[in-house]
Structures are given as structure tokens and as C-alpha cells.
């Protein structure tokens, strides 16, 4: 173990994780200990942290276990479907994922396997419920909007299942998984209530859902502006879900199979600029990343229209890469300038730039 500046021995992360697994400490107590440690460390650090920190992987052991989980559950799903059908296979994989989480999540506290096991659990519950309600053995994802009420019911069951999972294991991505199931239920409900208008309503519904998810993510963010508790991890995954729900409806309406005109290309880039501004203000890069592909399409279209078709792809990649690097280098300076323009009541709820 290492020593801290006062000469006292620091408790390693492994010891803390074992203490949680054995019931010596609760997760809330661990969060407070980490908060106090970061507060002490920040008193001696002059440079601001320029990262969205969240625990995704603890070491190569996480990758090793995740590979084993993928191989095992993939093979289990195949054999279970042969023996007990698709619904039974979904239930079997969901139950097995829970049992594996009892060891790798509850006891070992492994980050990446916990995320994968949660996602497999949620997807298995959702698929098994949908197949059970529809009485079919297979389905296509592009036909989900046609199923209506079965999707709503599957979403509600998945929400309940993920709530139980979070109560037991406290994996931050669980919130996003449950909210994703809720969004699917809302979209399916809208399609059921307005038959024949799915193509017209899908974008507005997704946009409203995305804004609601973003608001929920900001609720968690603003309750922990220093980003020192599990709430910031929950907010991270909610932002990852909200980003495509907001970006896709806003920009895809301008993107047609026939390509972009100069006006629509500038419109896409303007929307991307607005999303980038929001991303900098709230210090979350997920929205910015989600819009990069659309910004690339718009910029590439402009390059072709000025007669540089042969260089469109490399020039677009060059500009996008330079933009990402410039934003990364000047992220905190840009945040500092923008936050200075906002009222203090709003700034207090956002992550500080120092």
C-alpha cells in the first residue's frame, strides 16, 4: 500500500471493494469516503481535471471476464433455444446473467462485466416478454413499430426488471437501460394510438423523449456538480442515451437520400454548432460525438459542391479530426468563457471549470 502525505497508510481500492462485498461498508459510505478523499486531494491540485470520469474498466481482468461471459451466454442462448424455445432461452439467459452478476458485480465489483451482464439481462427480459406476448419465435427489429401494445408491455416489464436489478446491484447504466425501455414503450404507444402516422410522428416523439432524458441526466448532474458520487455515472449513461434521441430527429429531417443542398448543409452544421455549445456548457461530450457523423456528411456535401469530389472524404476527416483536437485542447478555456456569460444561479448547478 502507498502512503499519503501525512504519513498514514492509504486504504487500497481492492480493500474497500472487499469491505463492501463483505458488508463492512455500504456503498453510500464508500461514496462519502471517496468524496472526502477527492476533496482533500483537490485542495493541493491547481490544474483542473478535464475528463468525464466514470468507471468502465478496472484492468485486463475485466476484459477477460467479459469475453468469457459473451462466449458462455452466447452458447447458452443457442442450446436453450433448441431445448426450450426462444422464450425459454430469453428467460434462461436473463436468469443466468443475474446469477453471474451475484459474483462478478456484487462480490468482485468488476465494472465492464457488470455493464455487459446488465445489458444482456435487460435485453433478454425484453425479448422474452415480447415473444411471449406476440406468440412468435422470432421478430425483426425494424418491425417493432408495428407491434404496438406488445412492445409497450415488454418495455414496462423491462423497466420493472431493471429496477429490481438496480436495487440489488447498483450498476449505474441500469438507469439508462430502464429509461431506454420506457422510450421504446412511449414510441410504441404513440404508434398504436395513431396508426398510419408513424413516419410523421416518430421524429417528434423521439425528440421529446430525448429532451426528457437529457433533463433527467441534468437532474443527476446538477445534484452532484463536483462529479464525485455514483450520480455522475448515472448521468453519463443517460447523456449517452439522450444524445442520439436528440441529434437524430433534429438533423435527419434535413438529410435526404438524394443528398444535401448547400442550404441544408449549412443548416446541419448550424445545428451541430448549437449542440456543441450545449455540450461544452454542461461538460458532456456525448452530444457532440453523436452529431459528428452528421456534421461530416454536411461538410462532405459542401466540399463536393465546390468541385473537390475526389478529396471529399480525406478533407472531411481532416477537418473533423482538427475540430475534435481543438475542442479537446481548449475545452476548459471555452467553458470558462461561456460560463462567465451565464447567471450565477445556473452556473452553480453546472460542473466547475476549475
C-alpha positions as MATLAB code, in Angstrom:
seq = 'XXXXXXXXXXXXXXXXXXXXXXXXXXXXXXXXXXXXXXXXXXXXXXXXXXXXXXXXXXXXXXXXXXXXXXXXXXXXXXXXXXXXXXXXXXXXXXXXXXXXXXXXXXXXXXXXXXXXXXXXXXXXXXXXXXXXXXXXXXXXXXXXXXXXXXXXXXXXXXXXXXXXXXXXXXXXXXXXXXXXXXXXXXXXXXXXXXXXXXXXXXXXXXXXXXXXXXXXXXXXXXXXXXXXXXXXXXXXXXXXXXXXXXXXXXXXXXXXXXXXXXXXXXXXXXXXXXXXXXXXXXXXXXXXXXXXXXXXXXXXXXXXXXXXXXXXXXXXXXXXXXXXXXXXXXXXXXXXXXXXXXXXXXXXXXXXXX';
ca = [
       0.000    0.000    0.000;
       1.045    3.552   -0.645;
       1.435    6.311    1.899;
      -0.384    9.618    1.844;
       1.332   12.973    2.501;
       0.562   12.857    6.216;
       2.399    9.580    6.593;
      -0.676    7.423    7.222;
      -1.224    4.355    5.070;
      -3.909    4.734    2.415;
      -6.540    2.027    2.056;
      -6.395    0.411   -1.378;
      -9.411    0.228   -3.682;
      -9.338   -3.575   -3.531;
      -9.681   -3.473    0.265;
     -12.628   -1.090    0.002;
     -14.319   -3.305   -2.585;
     -13.876   -6.353   -0.348;
     -15.301   -4.391    2.570;
     -18.410   -3.633    0.517;
     -18.748   -7.244   -0.615;
     -18.466   -8.490    2.988;
     -20.894   -5.923    4.382;
     -18.309   -3.992    6.409;
     -19.099   -0.807    4.458;
     -22.163    0.261    2.488;
     -21.964    1.751   -0.995;
     -23.144    5.082    0.400;
     -20.339    5.085    2.980;
     -17.801    4.313    0.269;
     -19.084    7.208   -1.818;
     -18.684    9.582    1.124;
     -15.156    8.314    1.783;
     -14.229    8.901   -1.852;
     -15.825   12.328   -1.715;
     -13.724   13.262    1.312;
     -10.568   11.881   -0.316;
     -11.156   13.828   -3.545;
     -11.945   16.976   -1.561;
      -8.647   16.591    0.311;
      -6.722   15.927   -2.896;
      -8.318   18.863   -4.706;
      -7.019   21.232   -2.060;
      -3.475   20.519   -3.265;
      -4.174   20.330   -7.015;
      -4.074   23.547   -9.024;
      -4.817   22.182  -12.501;
      -8.453   21.395  -13.325;
      -9.439   17.889  -14.323;
     -10.602   17.868  -17.931;
     -12.217   14.454  -18.059;
     -15.650   12.893  -17.769;
     -14.512   10.263  -15.325;
     -16.529    7.091  -14.964;
     -15.514    3.568  -14.159;
     -15.656    1.442  -17.290;
     -12.793   -0.996  -16.769;
     -10.601   -1.831  -13.778;
      -7.997   -3.822  -15.649;
      -7.468   -6.523  -18.226;
      -9.246   -8.933  -15.907;
     -12.482   -7.119  -16.785;
     -11.896   -7.749  -20.485;
     -11.004  -11.387  -19.847;
     -14.182  -11.990  -17.845;
     -16.307  -10.134  -20.395;
     -15.026  -12.364  -23.186;
     -15.934  -15.412  -21.089;
     -19.393  -14.005  -20.353;
     -20.034  -13.330  -24.058;
     -18.917  -16.812  -25.107;
     -20.818  -18.579  -22.345;
     -24.100  -16.696  -22.664;
     -23.980  -16.835  -26.465;
     -23.630  -20.617  -26.438;
     -26.200  -20.943  -23.636;
     -28.716  -18.950  -25.674;
     -28.223  -21.251  -28.675;
     -28.681  -24.518  -26.765;
     -31.542  -23.139  -24.656;
     -33.447  -22.078  -27.783;
     -33.112  -25.625  -29.143;
     -34.357  -27.176  -25.901;
     -36.997  -24.790  -24.554;
     -37.688  -22.360  -27.409;
     -36.950  -18.678  -27.836;
     -38.979  -17.500  -24.828;
     -37.354  -20.088  -22.594;
     -33.935  -19.132  -23.938;
     -34.564  -15.484  -23.090;
     -35.632  -16.381  -19.556;
     -32.652  -18.721  -19.145;
     -30.146  -16.094  -20.282;
     -31.761  -13.433  -18.070;
     -31.619  -15.695  -15.005;
     -28.039  -16.746  -15.743;
     -26.999  -13.116  -16.195;
     -28.444  -12.305  -12.770;
     -26.631  -15.243  -11.159;
     -23.337  -14.255  -12.776;
     -23.875  -10.693  -11.531;
     -24.183  -12.041   -7.993;
     -20.500  -12.947   -8.222;
     -18.876  -10.572  -10.710;
     -20.912   -7.499   -9.709;
     -21.964   -7.953   -6.093;
     -18.757   -9.644   -4.901;
     -15.981   -8.811   -7.361;
     -17.276   -5.317   -8.277;
     -15.974   -5.700  -11.844;
     -17.019   -2.755  -13.991;
     -17.136   -3.950  -17.608;
     -18.652   -7.401  -16.883;
     -21.289   -5.682  -14.726;
     -22.263   -3.416  -17.622;
     -22.434   -6.309  -20.090;
     -24.407   -8.525  -17.711;
     -26.931   -5.756  -17.080;
     -27.424   -5.123  -20.794;
     -27.807   -8.843  -21.517;
     -30.286   -9.167  -18.640;
     -32.410   -6.231  -19.816;
     -32.400   -7.315  -23.470;
     -33.238  -10.930  -22.565;
     -36.182   -9.882  -20.403;
     -37.471   -7.554  -23.106;
     -37.152  -10.084  -25.936;
     -38.636  -12.942  -23.908;
     -41.635  -10.808  -22.919;
     -42.197   -9.605  -26.472;
     -42.041  -13.115  -27.916;
     -44.331  -14.430  -25.193;
     -46.962  -11.743  -25.765;
     -46.885  -11.987  -29.567;
     -46.757  -15.782  -29.566;
     -43.936  -15.862  -32.102;
     -40.482  -17.395  -32.114;
     -38.657  -14.598  -33.930;
     -39.070  -10.941  -34.788;
     -37.268   -8.230  -36.718;
     -36.183   -5.004  -35.029;
     -37.361   -2.906  -37.986;
     -40.889   -4.269  -37.397;
     -41.113   -3.262  -33.744;
     -43.104   -0.106  -34.520;
     -45.833   -2.357  -35.973;
     -46.300   -4.386  -32.787;
     -47.663   -1.555  -30.641;
     -49.031   -2.816  -27.355;
     -46.743   -5.876  -27.090;
     -43.749   -3.502  -27.194;
     -45.386   -1.322  -24.522;
     -45.886   -4.328  -22.272;
     -42.349   -5.595  -22.905;
     -41.000   -2.153  -22.054;
     -42.919   -1.993  -18.775;
     -41.731   -5.460  -17.762;
     -38.160   -4.480  -18.618;
     -38.462   -1.313  -16.514;
     -39.613   -3.368  -13.524;
     -36.831   -5.909  -14.049;
     -34.118   -3.246  -14.319;
     -35.472   -1.534  -11.187;
     -35.044   -4.791   -9.262;
     -31.576   -5.206  -10.767;
     -30.521   -1.732   -9.657;
     -31.901   -2.294   -6.172;
     -29.702   -5.376   -5.890;
     -26.518   -4.408   -7.768;
     -26.458   -0.581   -8.141;
     -24.901   -0.622  -11.632;
     -25.098    2.990  -12.945;
     -26.032    2.056  -16.524;
     -29.209    0.395  -15.202;
     -30.998    3.743  -15.145;
     -30.289    4.282  -18.850;
     -31.446    0.752  -19.681;
     -34.745    1.285  -17.866;
     -35.263    4.684  -19.480;
     -34.497    3.188  -22.911;
     -37.256    0.633  -22.304;
     -39.583    3.477  -21.313;
     -38.739    5.377  -24.519;
     -39.479    2.248  -26.570;
     -42.838    1.937  -24.796;
     -43.701    5.586  -25.481;
     -42.826    5.277  -29.172;
     -44.839    2.053  -29.484;
     -47.780    3.630  -27.669;
     -47.732    6.642  -29.986;
     -47.657    4.320  -32.999;
     -50.603    2.311  -31.666;
     -52.728    5.367  -30.990;
     -52.025    6.958  -34.381;
     -51.992    4.160  -36.987;
     -50.685    5.247  -40.352;
     -48.871    8.267  -38.965;
     -45.757    6.533  -37.658;
     -43.450    8.083  -40.236;
     -44.726   11.569  -39.385;
     -44.723   11.234  -35.584;
     -41.595    9.201  -34.980;
     -39.145   12.126  -35.132;
     -41.110   14.496  -32.859;
     -41.741   11.711  -30.339;
     -38.068   10.732  -30.285;
     -37.048   14.374  -29.909;
     -39.389   14.929  -26.959;
     -38.152   11.707  -25.362;
     -34.560   12.795  -25.911;
     -35.180   16.163  -24.272;
     -36.840   14.450  -21.300;
     -33.908   12.034  -20.925;
     -31.484   14.969  -21.164;
     -33.433   16.779  -18.434;
     -33.216   13.673  -16.234;
     -29.482   13.431  -16.875;
     -29.072   17.089  -15.930;
     -31.026   16.431  -12.733;
     -28.404   13.892  -11.696;
     -25.581   16.130  -12.913;
     -26.802   19.196  -11.045;
     -27.276   17.195   -7.854;
     -23.554   16.355   -7.986;
     -21.751   19.214   -9.793;
     -18.365   18.075   -8.442;
     -18.965   14.634  -10.019;
     -17.791   12.613   -7.055;
     -20.640   10.132   -6.469;
     -22.451    7.428   -8.414;
     -24.950   10.021   -9.637;
     -22.428   11.324  -12.160;
     -22.046    7.809  -13.636;
     -25.826    7.527  -13.912;
     -25.905   10.927  -15.629;
     -23.158    9.871  -18.049;
     -25.144    6.910  -19.368;
     -28.344    8.973  -19.541;
     -26.487   11.561  -21.643;
     -25.268    8.745  -23.896;
     -28.910    7.713  -24.403;
     -30.263   11.243  -24.781;
     -27.681   12.311  -27.366;
     -28.847   10.185  -30.351;
     -32.506   10.717  -29.403;
     -31.988   14.475  -29.744;
     -29.471   14.592  -32.574;
     -31.096   12.131  -34.976;
     -34.579   13.749  -35.180;
     -33.112   17.238  -35.447;
     -30.655   16.512  -38.222;
     -32.077   13.521  -40.106;
     -35.047   15.577  -41.293;
     -32.568   17.629  -43.360;
     -30.693   14.598  -44.701;
     -32.400   13.033  -47.708;
     -31.341   10.052  -49.847;
     -30.698   12.445  -52.711;
     -28.050   14.314  -50.780;
     -27.813   17.752  -49.200;
     -28.107   21.139  -50.816;
     -25.845   23.955  -49.723;
     -28.629   25.456  -47.580;
     -29.415   22.220  -45.763;
     -25.714   21.505  -45.281;
     -25.277   24.835  -43.538;
     -28.410   24.069  -41.528;
     -26.941   20.770  -40.327;
     -23.686   22.480  -39.390;
     -25.611   25.187  -37.516;
     -27.493   22.544  -35.519;
     -24.201   20.791  -34.805;
     -22.752   24.091  -33.575;
     -25.684   24.571  -31.213;
     -25.329   21.040  -29.870;
     -21.600   21.608  -29.394;
     -22.376   24.730  -27.371;
     -24.700   22.769  -25.090;
     -22.095   20.001  -24.740;
     -19.435   22.481  -23.631;
     -21.750   24.222  -21.171;
     -22.829   21.026  -19.410;
     -19.361   19.463  -19.829;
     -20.668   16.354  -21.567;
     -19.139   15.267  -24.873;
     -21.761   12.638  -25.755;
     -23.989   15.063  -27.670;
     -21.006   16.348  -29.615;
     -19.883   12.845  -30.573;
     -23.400   11.886  -31.697;
     -23.508   14.816  -34.096;
     -20.081   14.255  -35.647;
     -21.314   11.863  -38.317;
     -23.994   14.305  -39.473;
     -21.509   17.180  -39.426;
     -19.198   15.064  -41.575;
     -21.985   14.360  -44.082;
     -22.842   18.064  -44.303;
     -19.239   19.203  -44.655;
     -18.504   16.498  -47.233;
     -21.524   17.621  -49.246;
     -20.226   21.204  -49.263;
     -16.785   20.012  -50.365;
     -18.324   18.127  -53.302;
     -20.391   21.129  -54.314;
     -17.302   23.315  -54.666;
     -15.726   20.788  -57.038;
     -13.432   18.769  -54.759;
     -15.232   15.433  -55.005;
     -12.026   13.389  -55.108;
     -10.826   14.897  -51.820;
     -14.181   14.992  -50.028;
     -13.585   12.079  -47.657;
      -9.991   12.822  -46.552;
     -10.692   16.561  -46.290;
     -13.796   15.918  -44.191;
     -11.879   13.581  -41.880;
      -9.082   16.119  -41.590;
     -11.447   18.935  -40.598;
     -13.443   16.804  -38.150;
     -10.244   15.492  -36.559;
      -8.862   19.003  -36.206;
     -12.141   20.167  -34.672;
     -12.112   17.388  -32.079;
      -8.473   18.072  -31.174;
      -9.029   21.822  -30.884;
     -12.058   21.322  -28.670;
     -10.152   18.856  -26.505;
      -7.256   21.270  -26.082;
      -9.392   24.306  -25.350;
     -12.364   22.674  -23.631;
     -11.870   24.233  -20.194;
     -10.911   27.645  -21.571;
     -14.038   27.659  -23.723;
     -16.180   26.550  -20.781;
     -14.706   29.299  -18.630;
     -15.611   31.937  -21.229;
     -19.140   30.612  -21.725;
     -19.906   30.135  -18.028;
     -18.911   33.748  -17.411;
     -21.888   34.769  -19.564;
     -24.438   32.795  -17.521;
     -26.174   33.862  -14.303;
     -24.597   32.558  -11.102;
     -27.733   30.655  -10.117;
     -27.379   28.480  -13.214;
     -23.575   28.215  -13.067;
     -23.725   26.798   -9.507;
     -25.568   23.739  -10.811;
     -23.035   23.034  -13.568;
     -19.609   21.374  -13.188;
     -16.960   23.995  -12.381;
     -14.289   24.771  -14.958;
     -11.595   24.530  -12.280;
];
